[in-house]
Amino acid sequence: MANFLNSILDKVKGKQTSIESNGHQVLRGDMQTYLVQQFRMDPMEVANLRYVARQESVGTSSFYVRVFNPDQVRAQNITVRKYRDLDSYPELVLFYGRLNKGKVGYLKKHFVPSARH
């Protein structure tokens, strides 16, 4: 199973550093591996996800990230270029987390509380 997973991840790693014209990025290889291993996600589904990031504070190498599905964003006719673009659409954020010095610090599943009636 591990070899199968690694072969699929190797196939999508060529995309890992591309920044798309609209500003969001393809998940890096370590982020993909983290989601597959920690959340048992399908590697092909993970390969389709994108993220946006913002620096934690000036002068640091830590970034906050939000992971989303670009197909869901397109379906709602929303443009996501920056981290803050998802502030008004929390239901589109699948995972959030932090990158520390270029490595995954953590990624957590994002839950949006349902409105009570």
PAMITI-343943 format. One record per atom (N, C-alpha, C): residue in one letter; x, y, z. Coordinates in Angstrom, 2 decimals, decimal comma. Example, Ala and Ser with C-alpha at 12.3 -4.5 7.8 and 13.67 -1.06 7.14 Angstrom:
<recs>
   type        c1        c2        c3
      A     13,19     -5,69      7,80
      A     12,30     -4,50      7,80
      A     13,20     -3,30      7,80
      S     12,85     -2,25      7,08
      S     13,67     -1,06      7,14
      S     12,90      0,03      7,87
</recs>
This chain:
<recs>
   type        c1        c2        c3
      M      0,82     -1,20      0,00
      M      0,00      0,00      0,00
      M      0,86      1,26      0,00
      A      1,92      1,25      0,80
      A      2,79      2,43      0,88
      A      3,45      2,70     -0,46
      N      3,89      1,65     -1,16
      N      4,52      1,85     -2,47
      N      3,53      2,42     -3,48
      F      2,29      1,93     -3,43
      F      1,25      2,43     -4,31
      F      1,01      3,92     -4,05
      L      0,89      4,29     -2,78
      L      0,69      5,67     -2,39
      L      1,84      6,55     -2,87
      N      3,05      6,09     -2,65
      N      4,22      6,86     -3,06
      N      4,28      7,03     -4,58
      S      3,88      6,00     -5,33
      S      3,92      6,12     -6,79
      S      2,91      7,14     -7,29
      I      1,74      7,19     -6,66
      I      0,74      8,18     -7,05
      I      1,22      9,58     -6,68
      L      1,76      9,72     -5,49
      L      2,25     11,04     -5,07
      L      3,41     11,50     -5,95
      D      4,26     10,58     -6,38
      D      5,36     10,94     -7,26
      D      4,84     11,49     -8,59
      K      3,73     10,93     -9,07
      K      3,16     11,38    -10,34
      K      2,66     12,82    -10,26
      V      2,15     13,23     -9,10
      V      1,61     14,57     -8,99
      V      2,61     15,58     -8,45
      K      3,78     15,14     -8,04
      K      4,76     16,08     -7,47
      K      5,28     17,08     -8,49
      G      5,17     16,78     -9,76
      G      5,59     17,74    -10,77
      G      4,79     19,02    -10,71
      K      3,59     18,96    -10,15
      K      2,73     20,14    -10,03
      K      2,97     20,91     -8,74
      Q      3,71     20,34     -7,82
      Q      3,71     20,84     -6,45
      Q      4,20     22,27     -6,27
      T      4,99     22,78     -7,17
      T      5,50     24,13     -6,96
      T      4,86     25,16     -7,88
      S      3,90     24,74     -8,71
      S      3,33     25,71     -9,64
      S      2,40     26,67     -8,93
      I      2,52     27,92     -9,29
      I      1,60     28,94     -8,81
      I      0,71     29,28     -9,98
      E     -0,56     29,11     -9,80
      E     -1,49     29,34    -10,89
      E     -1,70     30,83    -11,10
      S     -2,18     31,18    -12,28
      S     -2,32     32,60    -12,64
      S     -3,26     33,34    -11,71
      N     -4,15     32,63    -11,04
      N     -5,08     33,30    -10,15
      N     -4,56     33,39     -8,72
      G     -3,32     33,00     -8,46
      G     -2,71     33,24     -7,16
      G     -2,63     32,07     -6,21
      H     -3,57     31,13     -6,29
      H     -3,46     30,00     -5,38
      H     -2,48     28,98     -5,93
      Q     -2,07     28,06     -5,08
      Q     -1,01     27,13     -5,44
      Q     -1,45     25,69     -5,33
      V     -0,83     24,85     -6,13
      V     -1,01     23,41     -6,02
      V     -0,36     22,97     -4,72
      L     -0,97     22,03     -4,02
      L     -0,39     21,55     -2,76
      L      1,01     21,00     -2,98
      R      1,90     21,34     -2,09
      R      3,27     20,80     -2,14
      R      3,23     19,32     -1,80
      G      4,28     18,62     -2,16
      G      4,36     17,18     -1,91
      G      4,19     16,80     -0,46
      D      4,82     17,56      0,45
      D      4,70     17,23      1,87
      D      3,28     17,46      2,39
      M      2,59     18,46      1,83
      M      1,21     18,71      2,22
      M      0,30     17,59      1,72
      Q      0,54     17,14      0,50
      Q     -0,24     16,04     -0,06
      Q     -0,06     14,78      0,78
      T      1,18     14,47      1,08
      T      1,48     13,28      1,88
      T      0,81     13,36      3,25
      Y      0,86     14,52      3,88
      Y      0,25     14,72      5,19
      Y     -1,25     14,43      5,13
      L     -1,95     14,98      4,13
      L     -3,40     14,77      4,03
      L     -3,75     13,31      3,75
      V     -2,95     12,65      2,93
      V     -3,21     11,24      2,63
      V     -2,96     10,37      3,86
      Q     -1,89     10,63      4,56
      Q     -1,55      9,79      5,72
      Q     -2,40     10,11      6,95
      Q     -2,61     11,38      7,24
      Q     -3,32     11,76      8,47
      Q     -4,83     11,66      8,34
      F     -5,35     11,92      7,14
      F     -6,81     11,95      6,95
      F     -7,30     10,86      6,00
      R     -6,38     10,00      5,57
      R     -6,70      8,88      4,69
      R     -7,47      9,32      3,44
      M     -7,05     10,42      2,87
      M     -7,68     10,94      1,67
      M     -7,15     10,22      0,44
      D     -7,93     10,18     -0,59
      D     -7,54      9,61     -1,87
      D     -6,45     10,49     -2,49
      P     -5,31      9,93     -2,86
      P     -4,22     10,73     -3,43
      P     -4,62     11,52     -4,67
      M     -5,51     10,97     -5,48
      M     -5,93     11,68     -6,68
      M     -6,82     12,89     -6,32
      E     -7,61     12,76     -5,27
      E     -8,41     13,88     -4,80
      E     -7,51     14,97     -4,23
      V     -6,52     14,57     -3,47
      V     -5,58     15,51     -2,86
      V     -4,82     16,28     -3,95
      A     -4,49     15,61     -5,04
      A     -3,75     16,25     -6,12
      A     -4,53     17,41     -6,74
      N     -5,85     17,40     -6,61
      N     -6,68     18,45     -7,18
      N     -6,81     19,67     -6,25
      L     -6,48     19,53     -4,98
      L     -6,67     20,61     -4,02
      L     -5,65     21,73     -4,23
      R     -6,01     22,91     -3,76
      R     -5,14     24,08     -3,85
      R     -5,05     24,75     -2,48
      Y     -4,08     25,64     -2,32
      Y     -3,98     26,37     -1,06
      Y     -3,58     27,82     -1,31
      V     -3,93     28,64     -0,34
      V     -3,47     30,02     -0,28
      V     -2,78     30,19      1,07
      A     -1,84     31,12      1,13
      A     -1,06     31,29      2,37
      A     -0,86     32,76      2,67
      R     -0,62     33,02      3,94
      R     -0,21     34,37      4,36
      R      0,86     34,21      5,42
      Q      1,83     35,10      5,37
      Q      2,93     35,06      6,33
      Q      2,41     35,36      7,72
      E      2,88     34,58      8,70
      E      2,44     34,77     10,08
      E      2,74     36,18     10,56
      S      3,95     36,62     10,39
      S      4,33     38,00     10,70
      S      5,58     38,33      9,91
      V      5,82     39,60      9,73
      V      6,96     40,05      8,94
      V      8,25     39,50      9,54
      G      9,09     38,98      8,68
      G     10,38     38,49      9,12
      G     10,40     37,04      9,58
      T      9,24     36,38      9,58
      T      9,23     34,97      9,99
      T      9,14     34,08      8,75
      S      9,45     32,82      8,93
      S      9,33     31,86      7,84
      S      8,14     30,93      8,08
      S      7,17     31,39      8,85
      S      5,96     30,62      9,13
      S      4,78     31,24      8,37
      F      3,94     30,37      7,84
      F      2,79     30,82      7,07
      F      1,54     30,09      7,53
      Y      0,41     30,81      7,54
      Y     -0,89     30,19      7,74
      Y     -1,41     29,79      6,37
      V     -2,04     28,64      6,28
      V     -2,55     28,17      4,99
      V     -4,01     27,75      5,10
      R     -4,70     27,86      3,98
      R     -6,07     27,36      3,83
      R     -6,10     26,50      2,57
      V     -6,64     25,30      2,72
      V     -6,73     24,35      1,61
      V     -8,18     24,30      1,14
      F     -8,37     24,30     -0,17
      F     -9,71     24,29     -0,73
      F     -9,74     23,51     -2,04
      N    -10,94     23,20     -2,50
      N    -11,14     22,51     -3,77
      N    -11,49     23,56     -4,82
      P    -10,66     23,73     -5,84
      P    -10,92     24,77     -6,84
      P    -12,21     24,53     -7,63
      D    -12,64     23,28     -7,73
      D    -13,90     23,00     -8,44
      D    -15,09     23,59     -7,68
      Q    -15,06     23,50     -6,35
      Q    -16,13     24,09     -5,54
      Q    -16,12     25,62     -5,64
      V    -14,93     26,19     -5,70
      V    -14,79     27,64     -5,83
      V    -15,36     28,10     -7,17
      R    -14,98     27,39     -8,24
      R    -15,48     27,74     -9,58
      R    -17,01     27,60     -9,66
      A    -17,54     26,56     -9,02
      A    -18,98     26,31     -9,05
      A    -19,76     27,48     -8,43
      Q    -19,14     28,17     -7,49
      Q    -19,79     29,32     -6,85
      Q    -19,37     30,65     -7,49
      N    -18,60     30,55     -8,58
      N    -18,15     31,73     -9,32
      N    -17,39     32,72     -8,43
      I    -16,47     32,16     -7,64
      I    -15,66     32,95     -6,71
      I    -14,20     32,92     -7,18
      T    -13,51     34,01     -7,00
      T    -12,08     34,07     -7,32
      T    -11,29     34,05     -6,03
      V    -10,35     33,13     -5,93
      V     -9,49     33,04     -4,75
      V     -8,05     33,28     -5,19
      R     -7,52     34,42     -4,78
      R     -6,13     34,76     -5,10
      R     -5,28     34,85     -3,85
      K     -5,91     35,26     -2,74
      K     -5,19     35,49     -1,49
      K     -5,88     34,77     -0,34
      Y     -5,17     34,65      0,74
      Y     -5,67     34,00      1,96
      Y     -7,00     34,61      2,40
      R     -7,07     35,92      2,43
      R     -8,26     36,63      2,91
      R     -9,47     36,46      1,99
      D     -9,27     36,06      0,75
      D    -10,39     35,87     -0,17
      D    -11,37     34,82      0,32
      L    -10,93     33,93      1,20
      L    -11,82     32,89      1,73
      L    -12,49     33,30      3,04
      D    -12,21     34,50      3,55
      D    -12,82     34,95      4,80
      D    -14,35     34,93      4,73
      S    -14,91     35,31      3,61
      S    -16,37     35,36      3,46
      S    -16,98     34,02      3,07
      Y    -16,15     33,02      2,83
      Y    -16,64     31,72      2,38
      Y    -16,02     30,59      3,20
      P    -16,24     30,56      4,51
      P    -15,60     29,54      5,35
      P    -15,99     28,12      4,97
      E    -17,15     27,95      4,35
      E    -17,59     26,61      3,96
      E    -16,73     26,01      2,85
      L    -15,94     26,84      2,16
      L    -15,07     26,36      1,10
      L    -13,70     25,92      1,60
      V    -13,37     26,27      2,84
      V    -12,07     25,88      3,42
      V    -12,19     24,45      3,93
      L    -11,41     23,55      3,34
      L    -11,43     22,14      3,74
      L    -10,49     21,87      4,91
      F     -9,31     22,50      4,86
      F     -8,29     22,34      5,90
      F     -7,64     23,69      6,12
      Y     -7,12     23,87      7,32
      Y     -6,34     25,06      7,63
      Y     -5,12     24,61      8,41
      G     -4,10     25,43      8,42
      G     -2,92     25,02      9,17
      G     -1,80     26,02      9,09
      R     -0,61     25,48      9,30
      R      0,58     26,32      9,39
      R      1,77     25,59      8,81
      L      2,55     26,33      8,06
      L      3,83     25,83      7,55
      L      4,92     26,52      8,33
      N      5,86     25,76      8,85
      N      6,97     26,30      9,63
      N      8,27     26,02      8,91
      K      8,97     27,06      8,55
      K     10,27     26,93      7,87
      K     10,19     25,96      6,70
      G      9,11     26,09      5,92
      G      8,97     25,28      4,72
      G      8,45     23,88      4,94
      K      8,13     23,50      6,15
      K      7,60     22,17      6,44
      K      6,21     22,30      7,02
      V      5,42     21,25      6,89
      V      4,07     21,26      7,45
      V      4,16     21,26      8,96
      G      3,66     22,31      9,59
      G      3,56     22,35     11,05
      G      2,36     21,53     11,48
      Y      1,22     21,85     10,86
      Y      0,00     21,07     11,08
      Y     -1,02     21,45     10,03
      L     -1,94     20,56      9,78
      L     -3,13     20,81      8,97
      L     -4,29     20,19      9,73
      K     -5,37     20,93      9,86
      K     -6,55     20,43     10,57
      K     -7,77     20,54      9,67
      K     -8,67     19,60      9,84
      K     -9,91     19,64      9,08
      K    -10,73     20,83      9,57
      H    -11,28     21,56      8,62
      H    -12,06     22,75      8,94
      H    -13,53     22,40      9,02
      F    -14,16     22,73     10,11
      F    -15,59     22,50     10,29
      F    -16,29     23,84     10,43
      V    -17,38     23,98      9,71
      V    -18,19     25,19      9,82
      V    -19,42     24,83     10,62
      P    -19,62     25,48     11,77
      P    -20,80     25,17     12,58
      P    -22,08     25,48     11,80
      S    -23,04     24,61     11,89
      S    -24,30     24,86     11,19
      S    -25,12     25,86     12,00
      A    -25,90     26,63     11,29
      A    -26,74     27,64     11,94
      A    -27,87     26,96     12,72
      R    -28,13     27,44     13,91
      R    -29,23     26,89     14,72
      R    -30,48     27,67     14,43
      H    -31,58     26,95     14,41
      H    -32,88     27,59     14,18
      H    -33,70     27,57     15,44
</recs>
